[in-house]
């Protein structure tokens, strides 16, 4: 459970992460870039990067796909909630990449909004399908889909999850993805609180 990327001492944090709610949660559909941008952002802010799925895998001693196959989605979602709370409450300042479904279960989006700052990385279905084509075997919910089914699945799932994603404090679109834009969103969120 201690596979946390701690880039530097975070005692000299800049204002976006000071005070209550020192966590930044990146939410969005699988393949939108939460892990990539989370690592970049954590490095820039000099705080730990937490990948929720990786932390769950470390705790369980098996891959997410295996957890889904052996234990089922409900079991996974309960472990996900437990890990979300554990990491949030044990790490004073961080950037976290959540799973694509994390905001949609057990009032997780409300919890994340209370405990920190949420940013939805909103990518088009076309962009997501292109990114996910080569990653199907690592992602249990899409592993058996052909390319046409994949795009239809993305459109449906994003539609189902949008009500949760839209509750994020900020949104950043695929054509706006840059470190500077993330920092602007964090500062905007800080000013709204």
Backbone as CSV, one residue per row, in Angstrom:
resi,resn,N_x,N_y,N_z,CA_x,CA_y,CA_z,C_x,C_y,C_z
1,UNK,0.813,-1.190,0.000,0.000,0.000,0.000,0.861,1.260,0.000
2,UNK,2.144,1.137,0.178,3.012,2.300,0.253,3.711,2.594,-1.069
3,UNK,3.101,2.268,-2.173,3.667,2.523,-3.489,3.296,3.926,-3.948
4,UNK,3.564,4.907,-3.114,3.196,6.287,-3.391,4.410,7.010,-3.950
5,UNK,4.201,7.704,-5.059,5.274,8.477,-5.658,5.367,9.803,-4.926
6,UNK,6.354,9.939,-4.074,6.556,11.183,-3.345,7.726,11.897,-3.984
7,UNK,7.423,12.967,-4.687,8.437,13.628,-5.484,9.402,14.464,-4.649
8,UNK,8.907,15.181,-3.665,9.759,16.010,-2.826,9.033,16.287,-1.524
9,UNK,9.754,16.878,-0.586,9.129,17.312,0.656,8.040,18.319,0.310
10,UNK,6.838,18.113,0.838,5.748,19.006,0.489,5.452,20.045,1.569
11,UNK,6.415,20.316,2.439,6.189,21.295,3.491,6.137,22.718,2.956
12,UNK,6.711,22.957,1.805,6.688,24.294,1.233,5.687,24.422,0.108
13,UNK,4.534,23.803,0.238,3.547,23.778,-0.834,3.084,25.171,-1.217
14,UNK,2.810,25.326,-2.490,2.232,26.571,-2.958,0.760,26.616,-2.569
15,UNK,0.133,27.765,-2.688,-1.223,27.981,-2.194,-2.283,27.013,-2.699
16,UNK,-2.215,26.446,-3.916,-3.307,25.580,-4.352,-3.570,24.383,-3.449
17,UNK,-2.598,23.942,-2.670,-2.805,22.757,-1.848,-2.719,23.034,-0.356
18,UNK,-2.583,24.262,0.041,-2.519,24.571,1.473,-3.910,24.573,2.080
19,UNK,-3.976,24.349,3.371,-5.247,24.400,4.075,-6.008,23.096,3.962
20,UNK,-7.287,23.146,4.254,-8.097,21.927,4.219,-8.319,21.485,2.790
21,UNK,-8.488,20.208,2.628,-8.732,19.674,1.296,-7.516,19.792,0.414
22,UNK,-6.384,19.209,0.842,-5.153,19.316,0.088,-5.024,18.342,-1.049
23,UNK,-6.085,17.625,-1.374,-6.016,16.655,-2.453,-6.624,17.174,-3.735
24,UNK,-6.014,16.774,-4.840,-6.567,17.050,-6.163,-6.917,15.703,-6.765
25,UNK,-8.177,15.533,-7.131,-8.673,14.288,-7.708,-8.942,14.503,-9.190
26,UNK,-8.296,13.713,-10.027,-8.570,13.749,-11.456,-9.576,12.652,-11.758
27,UNK,-10.702,13.046,-12.349,-11.745,12.082,-12.681,-12.005,12.118,-14.178
28,UNK,-12.619,11.066,-14.677,-12.964,10.980,-16.093,-12.929,9.537,-16.542
29,UNK,-13.366,9.308,-17.766,-13.461,7.957,-18.291,-12.067,7.372,-18.498
30,UNK,-11.984,6.037,-18.442,-10.699,5.375,-18.673,-10.110,5.850,-20.000
31,UNK,-8.815,6.069,-19.996,-8.126,6.486,-21.207,-8.067,7.984,-21.428
32,UNK,-8.641,8.773,-20.522,-8.652,10.229,-20.735,-7.327,10.886,-20.367
33,UNK,-6.446,10.180,-19.676,-5.141,10.748,-19.345,-4.965,11.116,-17.884
34,UNK,-5.789,10.573,-17.011,-5.697,10.926,-15.589,-4.331,10.591,-14.994
35,UNK,-3.819,9.410,-15.294,-2.525,9.006,-14.729,-1.390,9.837,-15.314
36,UNK,-1.399,10.027,-16.616,-0.340,10.811,-17.257,-0.318,12.234,-16.697
37,UNK,-1.467,12.902,-16.733,-1.509,14.289,-16.280,-1.348,14.383,-14.768
38,UNK,-1.800,13.372,-14.047,-1.619,13.366,-12.599,-0.149,13.362,-12.211
39,UNK,0.630,12.535,-12.900,2.077,12.491,-12.615,2.733,13.841,-12.921
40,UNK,2.359,14.434,-14.047,2.929,15.733,-14.426,2.582,16.801,-13.386
41,UNK,1.333,16.819,-12.998,0.854,17.816,-12.049,1.492,17.638,-10.672
42,UNK,1.584,16.401,-10.209,2.203,16.131,-8.905,3.660,16.573,-8.894
43,UNK,4.357,16.297,-9.982,5.756,16.710,-10.060,5.865,18.233,-10.007
44,UNK,5.024,18.914,-10.739,5.048,20.379,-10.766,4.721,20.963,-9.384
45,UNK,3.759,20.370,-8.697,3.340,20.867,-7.383,4.186,20.315,-6.234
46,UNK,5.076,19.372,-6.559,5.960,18.755,-5.571,5.179,18.067,-4.448
47,UNK,4.196,17.268,-4.871,3.393,16.479,-3.936,3.349,15.042,-4.436
48,UNK,2.942,14.096,-3.593,2.843,12.709,-4.048,1.775,12.534,-5.128
49,UNK,2.054,11.632,-6.055,1.056,11.196,-7.030,0.521,9.855,-6.563
50,UNK,-0.794,9.718,-6.523,-1.455,8.489,-6.106,-2.322,7.980,-7.251
51,UNK,-2.067,6.767,-7.699,-2.924,6.133,-8.698,-3.813,5.154,-7.939
52,UNK,-5.095,5.464,-7.850,-6.008,4.665,-7.031,-6.026,3.204,-7.460
53,UNK,-6.073,2.946,-8.764,-6.085,1.555,-9.233,-4.804,0.816,-8.843
54,UNK,-3.650,1.473,-8.985,-2.381,0.834,-8.608,-2.349,0.521,-7.114
55,UNK,-2.878,1.425,-6.315,-2.904,1.203,-4.867,-3.797,0.013,-4.512
56,UNK,-4.925,-0.117,-5.209,-5.825,-1.256,-4.976,-5.134,-2.553,-5.378
57,UNK,-4.447,-2.536,-6.524,-3.718,-3.729,-6.971,-2.655,-4.136,-5.959
58,UNK,-1.924,-3.161,-5.439,-0.893,-3.457,-4.438,-1.508,-4.071,-3.180
59,UNK,-2.628,-3.512,-2.735,-3.298,-4.020,-1.536,-3.807,-5.449,-1.758
60,UNK,-4.407,-5.688,-2.921,-5.022,-6.988,-3.207,-4.011,-8.033,-3.656
61,UNK,-2.861,-7.586,-4.142,-1.868,-8.518,-4.661,-2.255,-9.111,-6.002
62,UNK,-3.158,-8.435,-6.713,-3.542,-8.885,-8.054,-4.037,-7.705,-8.878
63,UNK,-4.068,-7.889,-10.178,-4.483,-6.844,-11.114,-5.989,-6.598,-11.012
64,UNK,-6.394,-5.391,-11.413,-7.809,-5.028,-11.399,-8.630,-6.033,-12.203
65,UNK,-8.130,-6.426,-13.371,-8.857,-7.386,-14.215,-9.123,-8.683,-13.457
66,UNK,-8.152,-9.130,-12.680,-8.322,-10.362,-11.906,-9.315,-10.164,-10.759
67,UNK,-9.271,-9.000,-10.133,-10.230,-8.711,-9.061,-11.650,-8.768,-9.618
68,UNK,-11.865,-8.125,-10.776,-13.188,-8.152,-11.410,-13.601,-9.585,-11.726
69,UNK,-12.678,-10.356,-12.319,-13.001,-11.719,-12.762,-13.275,-12.662,-11.590
70,UNK,-12.481,-12.560,-10.542,-12.579,-13.499,-9.420,-13.584,-13.033,-8.366
71,UNK,-13.510,-11.759,-8.009,-14.302,-11.255,-6.884,-15.541,-10.469,-7.299
72,UNK,-15.563,-9.964,-8.537,-16.712,-9.210,-9.032,-16.573,-7.713,-8.848
73,UNK,-17.408,-6.980,-9.588,-17.329,-5.521,-9.560,-17.727,-4.946,-8.206
74,UNK,-18.745,-5.504,-7.564,-19.177,-4.962,-6.274,-18.050,-5.034,-5.240
75,UNK,-17.352,-6.159,-5.189,-16.210,-6.307,-4.288,-15.160,-5.241,-4.599
76,UNK,-14.863,-5.088,-5.903,-13.874,-4.091,-6.310,-14.295,-2.698,-5.867
77,UNK,-15.551,-2.322,-6.097,-16.012,-0.970,-5.766,-15.914,-0.706,-4.263
78,UNK,-16.137,-1.713,-3.454,-15.997,-1.535,-1.998,-14.527,-1.312,-1.608
79,UNK,-13.634,-2.089,-2.207,-12.203,-1.895,-1.938,-11.757,-0.517,-2.442
80,UNK,-12.306,-0.108,-3.583,-11.975,1.200,-4.156,-12.358,2.321,-3.189
81,UNK,-13.552,2.250,-2.624,-14.008,3.259,-1.661,-13.104,3.271,-0.428
82,UNK,-12.783,2.092,0.083,-11.906,2.000,1.254,-10.542,2.624,0.969
83,UNK,-9.976,2.317,-0.191,-8.661,2.847,-0.535,-8.723,4.355,-0.764
84,UNK,-9.778,4.829,-1.405,-9.963,6.266,-1.615,-9.941,6.998,-0.279
85,UNK,-10.684,6.492,0.676,-10.744,7.132,1.992,-9.409,7.020,2.726
86,UNK,-8.791,5.850,2.666,-7.504,5.654,3.341,-6.450,6.628,2.800
87,UNK,-6.317,6.694,1.490,-5.301,7.560,0.889,-5.588,9.027,1.180
88,UNK,-6.844,9.418,1.087,-7.224,10.805,1.343,-6.905,11.195,2.777
89,UNK,-7.229,10.323,3.703,-7.085,10.663,5.114,-5.664,10.482,5.638
90,UNK,-4.815,9.790,4.886,-3.448,9.562,5.360,-2.406,10.388,4.608
91,UNK,-2.825,11.155,3.620,-1.888,11.937,2.816,-2.362,13.386,2.803
92,UNK,-1.598,14.317,3.398,-2.087,15.690,3.544,-2.237,16.464,2.232
93,UNK,-1.408,16.186,1.253,-1.483,16.888,-0.034,-1.072,15.904,-1.118
94,UNK,-1.821,15.854,-2.206,-1.555,14.859,-3.245,-2.297,15.211,-4.523
95,UNK,-1.912,14.529,-5.588,-2.696,14.481,-6.819,-3.050,13.014,-7.014
96,UNK,-4.349,12.725,-7.207,-4.803,11.345,-7.347,-5.501,11.130,-8.686
97,UNK,-5.078,10.077,-9.356,-5.784,9.580,-10.528,-6.781,8.545,-10.032
98,UNK,-8.074,8.808,-10.244,-9.100,7.868,-9.801,-9.454,6.926,-10.945
99,UNK,-10.161,5.860,-10.631,-10.668,4.990,-11.678,-11.817,5.676,-12.403
100,UNK,-12.106,5.244,-13.618,-13.177,5.859,-14.395,-14.530,5.797,-13.721
101,UNK,-14.781,4.749,-12.948,-16.063,4.606,-12.267,-16.072,5.104,-10.835
102,UNK,-14.923,5.494,-10.319,-14.827,5.892,-8.906,-15.883,6.914,-8.489
103,UNK,-16.097,7.994,-9.259,-17.065,9.007,-8.811,-18.511,8.513,-8.762
104,UNK,-18.790,7.387,-9.396,-20.166,6.933,-9.625,-20.711,6.004,-8.548
105,UNK,-19.920,5.664,-7.561,-20.335,4.683,-6.556,-20.149,5.234,-5.148
106,UNK,-21.037,4.823,-4.235,-20.921,5.108,-2.797,-20.730,6.594,-2.482
107,UNK,-21.328,7.466,-3.269,-21.200,8.918,-3.058,-19.747,9.383,-3.075
108,UNK,-18.906,8.702,-3.832,-17.491,9.071,-3.885,-17.282,10.485,-4.408
109,UNK,-18.101,10.926,-5.369,-17.909,12.278,-5.909,-18.165,13.315,-4.817
110,UNK,-19.169,13.102,-3.984,-19.431,14.031,-2.878,-18.263,14.035,-1.898
111,UNK,-17.757,12.854,-1.596,-16.621,12.733,-0.685,-15.405,13.483,-1.239
112,UNK,-15.097,13.262,-2.511,-13.930,13.923,-3.104,-14.117,15.435,-3.142
113,UNK,-15.317,15.899,-3.449,-15.574,17.340,-3.465,-15.433,17.949,-2.073
114,UNK,-15.813,17.201,-1.047,-15.649,17.689,0.330,-14.188,17.710,0.756
115,UNK,-13.447,16.709,0.320,-12.091,16.515,0.819,-11.016,17.206,-0.012
116,UNK,-11.351,17.690,-1.188,-10.336,18.305,-2.036,-10.937,18.968,-3.251
117,UNK,-10.179,18.938,-4.313,-10.572,19.584,-5.564,-10.699,18.521,-6.643
118,UNK,-11.808,18.516,-7.358,-12.029,17.532,-8.414,-11.950,18.215,-9.770
119,UNK,-11.246,17.568,-10.691,-11.144,18.063,-12.068,-11.514,16.920,-13.000
120,UNK,-12.515,17.152,-13.838,-12.961,16.169,-14.827,-12.192,16.391,-16.122
121,UNK,-11.460,15.379,-16.562,-10.809,15.413,-17.873,-11.823,14.851,-18.861
122,UNK,-12.396,15.733,-19.662,-13.501,15.394,-20.554,-12.985,15.222,-21.979
123,UNK,-12.932,13.988,-22.431,-12.477,13.673,-23.790,-13.640,13.116,-24.601
124,UNK,-13.590,13.319,-25.903,-14.630,12.805,-26.793,-14.562,11.281,-26.874
125,UNK,-15.674,10.674,-27.272,-15.727,9.215,-27.443,-14.722,8.762,-28.493
126,UNK,-14.547,9.550,-29.540,-13.592,9.199,-30.601,-12.171,9.153,-30.057
127,UNK,-11.815,10.164,-29.295,-10.477,10.230,-28.693,-10.267,9.051,-27.742
128,UNK,-11.244,8.780,-26.898,-11.136,7.678,-25.937,-11.017,6.333,-26.641
129,UNK,-11.833,6.115,-27.675,-11.795,4.839,-28.407,-10.428,4.627,-29.039
130,UNK,-9.879,5.672,-29.616,-8.561,5.563,-30.253,-7.493,5.212,-29.220
131,UNK,-7.534,5.860,-28.078,-6.550,5.599,-27.023,-6.695,4.198,-26.428
132,UNK,-7.925,3.715,-26.320,-8.184,2.452,-25.620,-8.051,1.212,-26.492
133,UNK,-7.999,1.377,-27.806,-7.927,0.218,-28.712,-6.809,-0.745,-28.333
134,UNK,-5.654,-0.215,-28.022,-4.507,-1.060,-27.713,-4.373,-1.450,-26.254
135,UNK,-5.317,-1.054,-25.425,-5.215,-1.309,-23.984,-6.313,-2.224,-23.461
136,UNK,-7.045,-2.857,-24.345,-8.218,-3.639,-23.925,-7.881,-4.742,-22.926
137,UNK,-6.769,-5.432,-23.127,-6.448,-6.563,-22.249,-6.183,-6.123,-20.810
138,UNK,-5.804,-4.858,-20.596,-5.535,-4.356,-19.245,-6.788,-3.807,-18.566
139,UNK,-7.871,-3.709,-19.324,-9.066,-3.046,-18.812,-10.254,-4.004,-18.867
140,UNK,-10.645,-4.539,-17.718,-11.626,-5.635,-17.689,-12.989,-5.295,-18.284
141,UNK,-13.404,-4.058,-18.198,-14.734,-3.714,-18.691,-14.818,-3.668,-20.214
142,UNK,-13.665,-3.614,-20.902,-13.688,-3.528,-22.371,-12.888,-4.635,-23.048
143,UNK,-12.369,-5.557,-22.290,-11.420,-6.543,-22.827,-11.983,-7.410,-23.948
144,UNK,-13.284,-7.620,-23.999,-13.866,-8.516,-25.011,-14.526,-7.770,-26.169
145,UNK,-14.431,-6.454,-26.200,-15.130,-5.661,-27.214,-14.281,-5.455,-28.464
146,UNK,-14.919,-5.540,-29.648,-14.210,-5.152,-30.867,-14.267,-3.623,-30.966
147,UNK,-13.614,-3.043,-31.981,-13.490,-1.585,-32.065,-14.840,-0.875,-32.155
148,UNK,-15.765,-1.438,-32.917,-17.091,-0.828,-33.057,-17.857,-0.894,-31.734
149,UNK,-17.805,-2.040,-31.090,-18.463,-2.200,-29.790,-17.828,-1.283,-28.742
150,UNK,-16.522,-1.100,-28.846,-15.803,-0.252,-27.900,-16.342,1.169,-27.936
151,UNK,-16.472,1.734,-29.138,-16.965,3.110,-29.238,-18.393,3.210,-28.705
152,UNK,-19.248,2.241,-29.044,-20.628,2.250,-28.543,-20.647,2.147,-27.016
153,UNK,-19.779,1.311,-26.470,-19.678,1.148,-25.019,-19.267,2.471,-24.366
154,UNK,-18.278,3.131,-24.955,-17.801,4.406,-24.412,-18.923,5.436,-24.408
155,UNK,-19.620,5.562,-25.530,-20.714,6.535,-25.631,-21.759,6.268,-24.544
156,UNK,-22.140,5.001,-24.373,-23.152,4.662,-23.370,-22.644,4.911,-21.955
157,UNK,-21.441,4.419,-21.646,-20.913,4.542,-20.281,-20.660,5.997,-19.899
158,UNK,-20.084,6.767,-20.823,-19.856,8.186,-20.523,-21.203,8.870,-20.303
159,UNK,-22.198,8.516,-21.114,-23.541,9.064,-20.919,-24.098,8.727,-19.540
160,UNK,-23.910,7.483,-19.111,-24.378,7.051,-17.787,-23.631,7.759,-16.658
161,UNK,-22.357,7.990,-16.856,-21.508,8.536,-15.788,-21.455,10.062,-15.777
162,UNK,-21.931,10.666,-16.839,-21.802,12.117,-16.987,-22.403,12.873,-15.805
163,UNK,-23.514,12.385,-15.278,-24.163,13.049,-14.144,-23.218,13.140,-12.937
164,UNK,-22.334,12.177,-12.795,-21.346,12.197,-11.709,-20.143,13.053,-12.093
165,UNK,-19.640,12.869,-13.320,-18.488,13.639,-13.780,-18.778,15.141,-13.735
166,UNK,-20.007,15.522,-14.079,-20.362,16.942,-14.115,-20.363,17.589,-12.734
167,UNK,-20.302,16.793,-11.689,-20.257,17.348,-10.339,-18.849,17.772,-9.925
168,UNK,-17.870,17.527,-10.788,-16.505,17.983,-10.501,-16.502,19.503,-10.399
169,UNK,-15.591,20.011,-9.599,-15.505,21.468,-9.431,-15.019,22.168,-10.694
170,UNK,-14.219,21.469,-11.462,-13.688,22.032,-12.708,-13.717,20.971,-13.791
171,UNK,-13.710,21.416,-15.035,-13.626,20.505,-16.175,-12.539,21.014,-17.109
172,UNK,-11.805,20.087,-17.680,-10.809,20.440,-18.685,-11.045,19.521,-19.879
173,UNK,-11.105,20.107,-21.065,-11.412,19.355,-22.283,-10.134,18.909,-22.967
174,UNK,-10.247,17.850,-23.785,-9.074,17.249,-24.423,-8.245,18.264,-25.199
175,UNK,-8.886,19.248,-25.825,-8.126,20.229,-26.604,-7.491,21.301,-25.723
176,UNK,-7.728,21.248,-24.421,-7.140,22.196,-23.473,-6.063,21.558,-22.605
177,UNK,-5.767,20.283,-22.848,-4.862,19.567,-21.958,-3.447,20.134,-22.018
178,UNK,-3.051,20.769,-20.927,-1.684,21.248,-20.735,-1.489,21.447,-19.239
179,UNK,-0.264,21.420,-18.814,0.034,21.597,-17.397,-0.426,22.973,-16.916
180,UNK,-0.209,23.999,-17.737,-0.643,25.348,-17.356,-2.155,25.421,-17.166
181,UNK,-2.911,24.761,-18.039,-4.371,24.774,-17.893,-4.817,24.046,-16.632
182,UNK,-4.132,22.958,-16.278,-4.455,22.277,-15.020,-4.194,23.205,-13.837
183,UNK,-3.067,23.883,-13.851,-2.743,24.796,-12.756,-3.773,25.916,-12.669
184,UNK,-4.210,26.430,-13.818,-5.258,27.456,-13.820,-6.545,26.922,-13.197
185,UNK,-6.918,25.695,-13.535,-8.139,25.099,-12.979,-8.020,24.941,-11.461
186,UNK,-6.852,24.552,-10.990,-6.646,24.389,-9.551,-6.777,25.739,-8.854
187,UNK,-6.164,26.765,-9.418,-6.251,28.099,-8.828,-7.682,28.618,-8.868
188,UNK,-8.398,28.376,-9.967,-9.803,28.791,-10.057,-10.636,28.103,-8.993
189,UNK,-10.401,26.820,-8.791,-11.134,26.062,-7.782,-10.826,26.608,-6.397
190,UNK,-9.566,26.916,-6.145,-9.165,27.460,-4.844,-9.913,28.767,-4.576
191,UNK,-10.038,29.607,-5.595,-10.710,30.888,-5.417,-12.218,30.741,-5.219
192,UNK,-12.810,29.631,-5.693,-14.250,29.396,-5.536,-14.598,28.894,-4.147
193,UNK,-13.625,28.299,-3.449,-13.909,27.680,-2.133,-14.073,28.721,-1.054
